């Protein structure tokens, strides 16, 4: 059976054929990988077939990410699709993906941006399940910002999509004796998070980190770095992050079974705070053309470098440039707490859906 096609309208108002992921065979997305195309180099184009789901019909989405539900009036931000320069991303086919995931376990590990991608995936997949009651949180947990573990079971297909909150990936620890008073907590750079054993038995494993590796999240709160039981009070955040990534690499090499588990690492997601503050957040109506250097990041560079050196196959999801254009897609004041502006997180539906489209395209293509 040949891949199906359908007409959509791009921003230049021209119709084009868009390849659909089907259950056929590897030909379903041959253009996606075989031409050596960099799918992370491209632009956002208008596509009236988006969004992929209705937020009001997904009970697993945090209220804080439901911008429409929180009063946002303009809906143009929902209609943009990422278009690589020299190839096409296979069209998302929820039926094919549900079958692909049958009997599997998908695990996200990271900070709140990882939780956003987890919620996005659950909502995307739930849209293809007829009996919505057959999709449920396996632990009965409420979806909150502080939840350490969340997992949703898709009963008819016997697979789970889970999230583990591990904002640094490495292990928080107690302050060693005789430490200076300014040290309130230690971050053990040479030990992966103590819940890492729960990530191993997975079929798809997606990591992110970076948004907590800042002076305000670390030094201002009394967090300092520790290696081999000794505090490293003079270590910079960039150097500490590289040490933490080396610890992650060692864990992947020694703990993950590459014959079973497909590993992904997502790069830093662009934010759009004005003048570098956390007070001035302006959400635009359309994507911006002036990315103002946001297409690169020292955090992303460190992730790219470590992924290159992992001897097993780890797929990089290099989304930094993609997000740099999307000043229109942040939560802004359309959250569950409108008095606190937010130019870090994304509205759902929105940008994280595209991360998942890419994720599924890699999985089904390979």
C-alpha positions as CSV (number, residue, x, y, z in Angstrom):
1,X,0.0,0.0,0.0
2,X,1.4,3.4,-1.0
3,X,1.6,6.2,1.6
4,X,-1.6,8.3,1.5
5,X,-1.5,12.0,0.6
6,X,-3.7,15.0,1.3
7,X,-3.8,18.7,0.4
8,X,-2.9,21.3,3.0
9,X,-2.3,25.1,2.6
10,X,1.1,26.6,3.3
11,X,1.8,30.2,4.2
12,X,2.3,31.0,0.5
13,X,-1.3,29.6,-0.2
14,X,0.0,26.9,-2.4
15,X,-1.3,23.3,-2.1
16,X,1.2,20.6,-1.6
17,X,1.2,16.9,-1.0
18,X,2.1,15.8,2.5
19,X,3.3,12.2,3.1
20,X,1.3,10.3,5.7
21,X,2.8,7.8,8.1
22,X,1.0,4.6,7.4
23,X,1.3,0.9,8.5
24,X,2.9,0.0,5.2
25,X,6.7,-0.3,5.6
26,X,9.9,1.7,5.6
27,X,8.7,3.6,2.5
28,X,6.2,5.5,4.6
29,X,8.9,8.1,5.4
30,X,11.8,7.4,3.1
31,X,12.1,11.1,2.2
32,X,12.4,11.9,5.9
33,X,15.8,10.2,6.6
34,X,17.3,8.8,3.4
35,X,18.3,12.1,1.9
36,X,20.3,13.2,4.9
37,X,18.1,16.1,5.5
38,X,18.5,18.2,8.6
39,X,14.9,18.3,9.8
40,X,15.9,20.9,12.5
41,X,16.8,23.5,9.8
42,X,13.7,25.1,8.5
43,X,10.8,27.5,9.0
44,X,7.3,27.6,10.4
45,X,4.5,27.6,7.8
46,X,0.8,28.1,8.2
47,X,-1.2,24.8,8.1
48,X,-5.0,25.0,8.6
49,X,-5.1,21.3,9.5
50,X,-3.6,22.1,12.9
51,X,-3.9,21.8,15.9
52,X,-3.8,18.0,16.3
53,X,-6.2,17.8,19.3
54,X,-8.6,19.8,21.4
55,X,-7.3,20.8,24.8
56,X,-10.7,20.7,26.4
57,X,-11.0,17.0,25.5
58,X,-7.7,16.0,27.2
59,X,-8.0,15.7,31.0
60,X,-4.3,15.1,31.4
61,X,-3.3,18.6,30.4
62,X,-2.3,21.0,33.2
63,X,-4.7,24.0,33.3
64,X,-1.6,26.2,33.3
65,X,-0.8,25.2,29.7
66,X,-4.3,25.5,28.3
67,X,-4.0,29.1,27.0
68,X,-7.4,29.0,25.1
69,X,-9.1,27.7,28.2
70,X,-7.4,30.5,30.3
71,X,-8.8,33.2,28.1
72,X,-6.5,33.7,25.1
73,X,-8.5,35.0,22.2
74,X,-6.2,34.9,19.2
75,X,-5.8,31.3,17.8
76,X,-3.3,31.9,15.0
77,X,-0.5,30.4,17.1
78,X,-2.2,27.0,16.8
79,X,-1.9,27.0,13.0
80,X,1.9,26.8,12.4
81,X,3.8,23.7,11.3
82,X,7.6,23.2,11.1
83,X,8.8,22.8,7.5
84,X,12.4,21.6,7.0
85,X,14.3,23.2,4.2
86,X,14.9,20.1,2.0
87,X,12.5,17.4,3.1
88,X,9.1,16.7,4.6
89,X,8.2,15.5,8.1
90,X,5.8,12.6,7.7
91,X,2.3,13.5,8.6
92,X,1.2,12.4,12.1
93,X,-1.0,9.3,11.9
94,X,-2.4,8.6,15.4
95,X,-3.6,5.1,14.4
96,X,-0.2,4.0,13.2
97,X,1.5,5.4,16.2
98,X,-0.9,3.8,18.7
99,X,-0.2,0.4,17.0
100,X,3.5,1.0,17.0
101,X,3.5,1.7,20.8
102,X,1.4,-1.4,21.6
103,X,2.9,-3.2,24.6
104,X,5.6,-0.6,25.0
105,X,6.7,1.9,27.7
106,X,7.6,5.5,26.8
107,X,9.4,7.5,29.5
108,X,10.2,11.2,29.7
109,X,12.8,12.4,32.2
110,X,13.5,16.1,32.9
111,X,12.1,19.4,34.1
112,X,8.7,21.1,33.4
113,X,9.5,21.3,29.7
114,X,9.7,17.5,29.7
115,X,6.4,17.4,31.5
116,X,4.9,19.6,28.8
117,X,6.1,17.3,26.1
118,X,4.7,14.3,28.1
119,X,1.3,16.0,28.3
120,X,1.4,16.9,24.6
121,X,2.1,13.3,23.7
122,X,-0.7,11.9,25.9
123,X,-3.2,14.4,24.3
124,X,-2.0,13.6,20.8
125,X,-2.5,9.9,21.3
126,X,-5.7,10.1,23.3
127,X,-7.3,11.8,20.3
128,X,-7.1,8.5,18.5
129,X,-8.7,6.4,21.3
130,X,-12.5,5.9,21.0
131,X,-13.1,5.0,24.6
132,X,-11.5,7.9,26.5
133,X,-12.2,6.2,29.9
134,X,-9.7,3.4,28.9
135,X,-6.9,6.0,29.2
136,X,-6.0,6.7,32.9
137,X,-3.3,7.7,35.3
138,X,-1.8,4.5,36.6
139,X,-1.1,5.8,40.1
140,X,-4.1,7.9,40.5
141,X,-1.9,11.0,40.9
142,X,-3.0,14.5,40.2
143,X,-1.0,16.2,37.5
144,X,0.9,18.9,39.4
145,X,4.2,20.7,39.0
146,X,5.8,18.8,41.9
147,X,4.7,15.3,41.0
148,X,7.8,13.1,41.0
149,X,6.3,10.4,38.7
150,X,3.2,10.5,36.4
151,X,2.1,7.7,34.1
152,X,-0.8,7.3,31.8
153,X,-1.9,3.8,30.6
154,X,-3.6,3.4,27.2
155,X,-5.6,0.3,28.1
156,X,-6.7,-0.9,24.6
157,X,-3.0,-0.9,23.5
158,X,-1.3,-1.9,26.7
159,X,1.3,0.8,26.8
160,X,2.2,3.6,29.1
161,X,3.5,7.2,28.6
162,X,5.4,8.3,31.8
163,X,7.1,11.3,33.2
164,X,9.8,11.4,35.9
165,X,10.7,14.8,37.4
166,X,14.5,15.1,37.5
167,X,15.3,18.7,36.8
168,X,19.1,18.3,37.1
169,X,19.3,14.6,36.0
170,X,22.0,14.1,38.7
171,X,21.4,13.5,42.4
172,X,20.5,16.2,45.0
173,X,22.2,15.6,48.3
174,X,22.6,16.9,51.8
175,X,25.2,19.5,52.7
176,X,28.5,18.0,53.8
177,X,29.7,18.9,57.3
178,X,31.8,22.0,57.8
179,X,30.4,23.6,54.6
180,X,30.1,27.4,54.4
181,X,26.7,28.8,55.6
182,X,25.8,29.9,52.1
183,X,25.6,26.2,51.1
184,X,22.1,24.9,51.6
185,X,22.1,21.9,49.3
186,X,24.6,19.9,47.3
187,X,24.2,18.6,43.7
188,X,26.2,15.4,43.3
189,X,27.5,15.8,39.7
190,X,29.0,12.3,39.7
191,X,25.9,10.4,40.6
192,X,22.7,10.2,38.5
193,X,19.4,10.8,40.1
194,X,18.5,8.0,42.6
195,X,15.3,7.2,40.6
196,X,17.3,6.4,37.5
197,X,16.8,2.7,38.0
198,X,13.1,3.2,37.1
199,X,14.0,4.6,33.7
200,X,15.9,1.5,32.5
201,X,13.0,-0.8,31.6
202,X,11.6,1.4,28.8
203,X,11.3,1.2,25.0
204,X,11.5,4.9,24.4
205,X,13.5,7.2,26.7
206,X,13.5,10.9,26.2
207,X,15.7,13.3,28.3
208,X,15.9,17.0,28.7
209,X,17.6,19.4,31.1
210,X,18.9,23.0,31.2
211,X,16.2,25.4,32.6
212,X,17.3,24.8,36.2
213,X,21.0,25.3,35.4
214,X,21.0,29.0,36.2
215,X,22.3,31.2,39.0
216,X,18.8,32.0,40.3
217,X,17.9,28.2,40.5
218,X,21.3,27.2,42.0
219,X,23.5,29.7,43.7
220,X,20.8,32.2,44.7
221,X,19.0,29.2,46.4
222,X,22.2,27.9,48.1
223,X,22.8,25.0,45.7
224,X,26.4,24.2,45.0
225,X,28.2,21.3,43.3
226,X,29.8,18.2,44.8
227,X,32.1,15.6,43.2
228,X,33.5,12.6,45.1
229,X,32.1,13.8,48.4
230,X,33.9,17.2,48.1
231,X,32.2,20.5,47.5
232,X,33.4,22.5,44.4
233,X,32.4,26.0,45.4
234,X,34.2,27.7,42.6
235,X,32.9,25.6,39.8
236,X,30.9,27.4,37.1
237,X,27.5,26.3,36.1
238,X,28.6,25.5,32.5
239,X,31.4,23.3,33.7
240,X,29.1,21.6,36.2
241,X,26.5,20.9,33.5
242,X,29.2,19.2,31.4
243,X,30.2,17.0,34.3
244,X,26.6,16.1,34.9
245,X,26.2,15.2,31.2
246,X,29.3,13.0,31.4
247,X,27.7,11.2,34.3
248,X,24.5,10.8,32.2
249,X,26.6,9.4,29.3
250,X,28.3,6.8,31.6
251,X,24.9,5.8,32.9
252,X,23.5,5.3,29.4
253,X,26.5,3.3,28.3
254,X,26.4,1.0,31.3
255,X,22.6,0.7,32.1
256,X,20.6,1.0,28.9
257,X,20.0,-1.9,26.6
258,X,20.4,-0.4,23.1
259,X,18.7,-3.5,21.6
260,X,15.5,-2.5,23.4
261,X,15.5,1.1,24.3
262,X,15.6,4.1,21.9
263,X,17.2,7.0,23.6
264,X,16.6,10.7,22.7
265,X,17.9,13.9,24.2
266,X,16.1,17.2,23.5
267,X,18.2,20.4,23.5
268,X,17.4,23.6,25.3
269,X,14.0,25.2,24.4
270,X,14.2,28.9,23.5
271,X,12.6,31.4,25.9
272,X,11.5,34.9,25.0
273,X,12.0,37.0,28.2
274,X,12.8,40.6,27.2
275,X,16.1,42.1,28.3
276,X,17.0,38.9,30.1
277,X,14.5,39.5,33.0
278,X,11.9,37.2,34.4
279,X,9.4,40.1,34.6
280,X,9.0,41.4,31.1
281,X,7.3,38.8,28.9
282,X,5.7,39.9,25.6
283,X,3.8,37.2,23.6
284,X,3.5,38.2,20.0
285,X,0.7,37.4,17.6
286,X,2.9,35.8,15.0
287,X,6.3,34.0,15.0
288,X,9.2,36.4,15.1
289,X,11.8,36.8,12.3
290,X,14.4,38.2,14.5
291,X,15.6,35.4,16.8
292,X,18.2,37.6,18.5
293,X,20.7,34.8,19.1
294,X,18.2,32.5,20.6
295,X,18.9,29.9,17.9
296,X,22.0,28.8,19.8
297,X,22.6,28.0,23.5
298,X,25.6,26.9,25.6
299,X,23.3,24.3,27.2
300,X,22.4,23.0,23.8
301,X,26.0,22.9,22.6
302,X,27.0,20.8,25.7
303,X,24.1,18.4,25.0
304,X,25.1,18.1,21.3
305,X,28.7,17.4,22.2
306,X,27.9,14.7,24.7
307,X,25.4,12.9,22.4
308,X,28.1,12.8,19.7
309,X,30.3,10.8,22.0
310,X,27.9,8.2,23.2
311,X,28.8,4.9,21.6
312,X,25.2,3.6,21.4
313,X,22.6,5.2,19.2
314,X,21.2,8.3,20.9
315,X,19.0,10.6,18.8
316,X,19.3,14.3,19.2
317,X,16.1,16.4,19.1
318,X,17.7,19.8,18.4
319,X,14.7,22.0,18.9
320,X,16.5,25.2,20.0
321,X,16.3,27.0,16.6
322,X,12.7,25.8,16.1
323,X,11.6,27.5,19.3
324,X,13.6,30.7,18.7
325,X,11.0,31.8,16.2
326,X,7.9,31.1,18.3
327,X,7.6,34.2,20.5
328,X,3.8,33.8,19.8
329,X,3.5,30.4,21.4
330,X,4.4,31.0,25.1
331,X,1.9,30.8,27.9
332,X,2.4,34.5,28.8
333,X,-0.5,35.6,31.1
334,X,-2.8,32.9,29.9
335,X,-2.0,30.5,32.7
336,X,-3.7,29.4,35.9
337,X,-1.8,32.3,37.6
338,X,-2.1,35.3,35.2
339,X,-0.3,37.6,37.6
340,X,3.0,35.8,36.8
341,X,3.9,36.1,33.1
342,X,5.5,33.1,31.5
343,X,7.8,33.3,28.4
344,X,9.5,29.9,29.1
345,X,6.7,27.4,28.9
346,X,4.5,26.7,25.8
347,X,0.8,26.7,25.3
348,X,-0.8,23.4,24.5
349,X,-1.7,22.6,21.7
350,X,1.5,24.1,20.4
351,X,5.3,23.8,19.9
352,X,5.8,20.6,22.0
353,X,3.4,18.8,19.6
354,X,6.0,19.3,16.9
355,X,8.7,17.8,19.1
356,X,6.5,14.7,19.3
357,X,5.8,14.6,15.6
358,X,9.6,14.5,15.0
359,X,10.0,11.9,17.7
360,X,7.5,9.6,16.2
361,X,8.9,10.2,12.7
362,X,12.3,9.0,13.8
363,X,10.8,6.0,15.6
364,X,8.7,4.8,12.7
365,X,11.3,5.6,10.1
366,X,14.1,3.6,11.8
